[in-house]
């Protein structure tokens, strides 16, 4: 079961073997955003409220490419 705030490890792709916390879930499309994983550059247009430019942010990763890390293993590593 994948939930928001859970620590996961990436199994495939450019960020293989990296770990991070889930910050957002898209259950309809079976995707999750993981902190610091699958970073993309987004071009933002300048508005009255916000300054424009190039912003780096996380993008969604398919849940099948993630493996949850149990809390007991984290305590043993530390």
Protein Blocks (a to p, Z undefined) as FASTA:
>chain_A
ZZehiacddfbdjkgoiacddfbdcfknopacdehiaiacddddddfkbccddddddddd
dfklpccddfklmmmmZZ
